[in-house]
Amino acid sequence: MTVRDVAHNEELCIFYGHKLWFNPAEPVGPDRSAALLELDVDDGWGGLSAVEENEDPSSEESPYRDGDPNEIISDEDLPFTRYKLPPEEEELDSIRTVEAWVVDIPDPRHITKMLKWLKQAGLETPDLGHLKRIRKVNDTATFLLATLMASPTPPSPPTELDLPSPYTLLVPSAPALTPISLKLKSTFWPTLFTPPRKGEAEDWTRGQAHWAWNAMKTVVAAAREARSRGELPIAAHVAALYEKNAAMGPSTSLAFTAWDHRQSTAHPLRHAVINVIRKMADYQASTSSSARSSMPFAPLSGLTPVPTTTSTPEEDEQERGAEEMCNGSNYLLTSLTVFTTHEPCIMCSMALIHSRVKEVVYLHPMPRTGGCGGAACLPTLKGVNHRFGISQWKEAANRDLPVSDTLDA
C-alpha cells in the first residue's frame, strides 16, 4: 500500500464500505427544515462526523456459507462448544424411584400362572417395561405387580395360589444407561441395561453450522436493537427448523425473536426467554385448532401455519382429543433450538424444560446466575423429566453485550 498527499483542487472519494446502512427518516416539514438548518454546524468534515463506523461484528459473513452443506463438521470447527451433560443417576441418592406393588411367591411353579394373570388383569403396562418382573433373593422369588399410580389399591392375585398379601417397594423409574447406574439400580430391583448408541450425539453439517451462524447473528442484532431502545441488551431467538433439502436457501418455517422488557415494563419477569416463549404461545392461540391438528407436531415447532378451515364444534372437540393423545403436541419447543445472547437464568431454564426445548445455544455465560451450567444446570437435576443440549458460542467478536454478572438473564 502507498500513500501520498492530496493535491490542491483534487477530488477526494471516501469509501465507507458496502455495508453502510441508514435508518429511514420521517418526512421533514418546513418548520422542521428550518430548525435543522439552525442546528447545522460546520464540523470540518462536511457533516460526516455524524456517520458512525460500521464495526458490527455480527455483520460478518458466515464461514460455513460456501462448500458442501452436507459435509460433517468436526466439533473443533463448530462455532460453539457443546456442554457434556454428566451421566444420569450414577450416585445412589440420584436414583429416581416410584412405589410399586410386589408379592412374594414361595412356590416357583406359581410364577407362570402369575404372568398369565397379570396380562388378564390388565396390569402388564409399559411403565414397568424397564424392570425385570421377578427378583430372586436366596430361595424367595418376589413378583412385580404394578405401580401405585396404575393401581392405587393392592392388586388381588388369584386366591387359589394362596399367596401372602402384596406390599410396596421403591423401584427405579427408568432403565440404566451406564454400568454404574445399573449396579446402583439393581440394589432396588433388577433393572434392564439400555446404553445409549455409539455416536448418539448429533453430527452437525456445514449447512447446519451456517444455519446456526445466522441464528446467532439474528439474536445479537435483536439485543442491540433492545439496547438502542433503553432495554437490557438480552435477546432470545427460536430458530426455524433446519431444512436439509434447502440447507443454504431460505427456510419456509417460522422463527420467533424477543428481547428483555424489564426496563420498559418495570416487570421483573419479562425476561427474553420468557417473552419469546410467550410470543410463540400467543401465536399458537391465534391459530385455529384445525390448522394445528394437521401438523405433525405443535405448529410452534417451526412449521408454516396451515390455512384456517371452517369446522363444526363437534369436529373441533374431536381434534382437541386427538391433539391431547399426540405425544408432545402441547409442548412449544419440541425439536427446536433456542439461541440466546446470555445464558438463561434458572427461571428461564425451567421454562425451557417445561417447553421441551431440544437445545440451547448461548453467547455470554452467566456463572453467578445461569441455569445452564452457571449457578446450576437444571437439565441435570434430580427429578427433572426432560434434558436438553447446551452449547456456548465460540465467536468472541460478538461479545459486546455486557450486563451485570449478578443479573438474572
C-alpha angles and dihedrals in degrees: 000000000000132000135200139171119271110252123232113277090006115143113242122206117199114199116202097182135262095279101064109131130186127198112241112258126223118248110278117227126207094265092048091048091054092050091050091050090053090053093047105116124179105243094181091251101075091256093304092120086082091063110097120215112253103239097150103146091193088068090070115117118253112262087214095059097096126056136041108334090208094055112120112240118213119237090249091058097045117107091239140045117237119229108226109223114221117249114274124253101359095142124067095237091050095061109115113221142180131202115255138179117246135173132200117238111202094183113057090205089072094062094083091051090049091053091053091046092050091058093045091049091054093240096120094100129160094240088084097037091111091062132072113246096225130051117190120200114176105312096337124095119202119201123213110225112173144310120271088245091059093041115021090182124054112274115242112230119203109297093219090068090062094215125172119258117284118252136187132261135174111251130180114272096210139031123267115263099184135034090248091052090047092054093049096044093048089063086069099037136332104281133193119247112228108169117192116260118265111263091018090145105098117257114227122220128209089255092055091048089052089049091051091048091055091046092054089046088055095050093047090051090050091052091052090049089052090052091051088056094052096261129124109277094245123121140168129205129193103206122219113253114280110250112212094196092055101033097155098029132082117287120240093210133087130270130189130205131184138162137209115289101181094112099051097038097037085222117135095209100055094105120159095247092047090048094051092048090049090048089056092046091051089051091050091050090052094055121083121253089239091058092049095048092055092062124087089236138355111323090233089067085087108279126134110257116258115237113269116259131195116251138170123250089250091055091047090053091051090049092050090052091050090050092052090053092050111095111244096002093129096048116099101206104038109148092000134121123221120207117199135179091223134031107269116252122240093269093050092044090056090049088053090051091051090049091051095234115189098218143343125220116190134182106205119042117222104205095179101043109015122120097200099068103318113089089353141350106230098188089063098048121115113261095024108130099201135051127198133188120258127204135171121216115244101201106106095187092077095054098105098111102091122178131172112288089227093058120108103232 
